[in-house]
Amino acid sequence: MSRLPLIGVTACTKQIGLHSWHIAGDKYLRAVVVGAGGLPLVIPALADLIDQPSLLASLDGLLFTGSPSNVEPHHYSGPASDAGTAHDPARDQTTLPLIRKAVEAGIPVLGICRGFQEMNVAFGGSLHQKVQEVPGMMDHREPGDEPVEVQYAPRHTVRVQAGGVLDGLGMPDEIKVNSIHGQGVQRLAPGLRVEALAPDGLVEAFSVEGAPSFALGVQWHPEWQVRSNPNYLAIFQAFGEACRKRVRQR
Ligand SMILES: N[C@@H](CCC(=O)NCCCC(=O)O)C(=O)O
């Protein structure tokens, strides 16, 4: 019997007291287990202290997680962030190079929220820093001061584009998704194919054209209560299947 796929889950850095820690959210780790059927391995944000080719050779999949922090705008030639904006330069230095290398190496990749934004930046795209301030765009942030179940409840529809990865998973033309982000795709990177659009036209999902394996990014959070939403589960199951295929091909 073949082993479970080993799925890297990217971490954020966090200062707790005097020390810096590498943390990954519980819901991402659980979704890798119960949605993708994989074995999660937290990937610390140690940038080039980690030998990325060795890491990639060991992994069967990579999940780029969401985070309250924003990608530093110099990575996409954007204007400096407002003072006080949460950043995580160690995470940027780890994930941005890893994304391109993973996709090129045919390692299945799923990017969620910040992870989706990282994918766009890694392939040469740019981000709106405050979507809610862009004329004509909706406010995609979660309602503040509400219980987490309310914050991660389905909030708006997205239109699934015909002929793409999500369509291939049997998703209806329109699905409802949660929305917990202030930033969003401004310029879509070359080589990314739109998979879903919000009512205001914001790109909510893309896939990497011509990728040798599963390579999908979504702006929403399919890891949230993954088993209770068939559309969220379908994404994790397809990701897990691609990771199992990589195990079989070794
Ligand atoms: N900071 C970025 C990305 C938003 C994001 O990833 N939110 C998730 C927060 C916590 C979590 O569920 O992991 C933005 O604001 O656009």
The ligand as a Tripos MOL2 file, in Angstrom:
@<TRIPOS>MOLECULE
LIG
   16    15     1     0     0
SMALL
NO_CHARGES

@<TRIPOS>ATOM
      1 N1         -3.7740   39.7990    4.3890 N.3       1 LIG1
      2 C1         -4.2850   39.5360    3.0750 C.3       1 LIG1
      3 C2         -4.6960   38.0820    2.9530 C.3       1 LIG1
      4 C3         -5.9650   37.7740    3.6920 C.3       1 LIG1
      5 C4         -5.9670   36.4020    4.3280 C.2       1 LIG1
      6 O1         -5.2350   35.5220    3.9910 O.2       1 LIG1
      7 N2         -6.8280   36.2670    5.3290 N.am      1 LIG1
      8 C5         -6.8560   35.1150    6.1690 C.3       1 LIG1
      9 C6         -6.6970   35.4920    7.5970 C.3       1 LIG1
     10 C7         -6.5970   34.3770    8.5780 C.3       1 LIG1
     11 C8         -6.7900   32.9850    8.0420 C.2       1 LIG1
     12 O2         -7.9460   32.5570    7.9140 O.co2     1 LIG1
     13 O3         -5.7970   32.3090    7.7680 O.co2     1 LIG1
     14 C9         -5.4540   40.4360    2.7600 C.2       1 LIG1
     15 O4         -5.9500   41.0990    3.6750 O.co2     1 LIG1
     16 O5         -5.8930   40.4660    1.6180 O.co2     1 LIG1
@<TRIPOS>BOND
     1     1     2 1
     2     2     3 1
     3     2    14 1
     4     3     4 1
     5     4     5 1
     6     5     6 2
     7     5     7 1
     8     7     8 1
     9     8     9 1
    10     9    10 1
    11    10    11 1
    12    11    12 2
    13    11    13 1
    14    14    15 2
    15    14    16 1
@<TRIPOS>SUBSTRUCTURE
     1 LIG1         1 GROUP 0 **** ****
